[in-house]
Amino acid sequence: MFALKLADDAELRPLEPWNAAEFAEHADRVRHDIDFYIPWARTIVDEATALEFLRSYAVKQAKDTGRLYGIWVDGVLQGGTLFRTFDAAMGVCEAGVWLSAEARGRGLITTAVRHMIDWAFRARGMHRVEWLCDPRNTASAAVAKRLGMTLEGVHRQGFVLDGDRRDVQVWAILADEWDE
């Protein structure tokens, strides 16, 4: 199995259907930390819904249209990263993340996404990696900035969560910028 060391006590590895029980428990534990910004935090309520979500990403990976990874700290699932979209033909993908409050502030997300971006550009030949976030999610925007992404604009009221129309910041980095 692939595992990428992020810190002495933390690693990034695939989050797969066989992790459904662990992911359901994780969702329950971190729901209050992430549900303002992360839609699945409201819909993964048991092992069955966790399995459905994880299977959807297994299908995306098989079709080369997305990928999902977990971040484990001391053997406990604390968050994750994903390619929410991955369009190899167009050379464009979108990275996304979440992390429990107790695991924040250690650079785990920045380190993990740096590896993902590097893989997307160098191994897969992608041209553009995007990062979308609510403007109120200053921690997410700070990660995009640390990764060297450019804030390209805002999709006004471009996302709906629980009937609330929200703005979406669009950050991106291009392959030639990553090499710099």
Stockholm file with secondary structure:
# STOCKHOLM 1.0

chainA/1-180         MFALKLADDAELRPLEPWNAAEFAEHADRVRHDIDFYIPWARTIVDEATALEFLRSYAVKQAKDTGRLYGIWVDGVLQGGTLFRTFDAAMGVCEAGVWLSAEARGRGLITTAVRHMIDWAFRARGMHRVEWLCDPRNTASAAVAKRLGMTLEGVHRQGFVLDGDRRDVQVWAILADEWDE
#=GR chainA/1-180 SS CCCEEEETTEEEEECCGGGHHHHHHHHHHHHHHHTTTCTHHHHCCSHHHHHHHHHHHHHHHHTTSCEEEEEEETTEEEEEEEEEEEETTTTEEEEEEEECGGGTTSSHHHHHHHHHHHIIIIITCCSEEEEEECTTCHHHHHHHHHTTCEEEEEEEEEEEETTEEEEEEEEEEEHHHHHC
#=GC SS_cons         CCCEEEETTEEEEECCGGGHHHHHHHHHHHHHHHTTTCTHHHHCCSHHHHHHHHHHHHHHHHTTSCEEEEEEETTEEEEEEEEEEEETTTTEEEEEEEECGGGTTSSHHHHHHHHHHHIIIIITCCSEEEEEECTTCHHHHHHHHHTTCEEEEEEEEEEEETTEEEEEEEEEEEHHHHHC
//
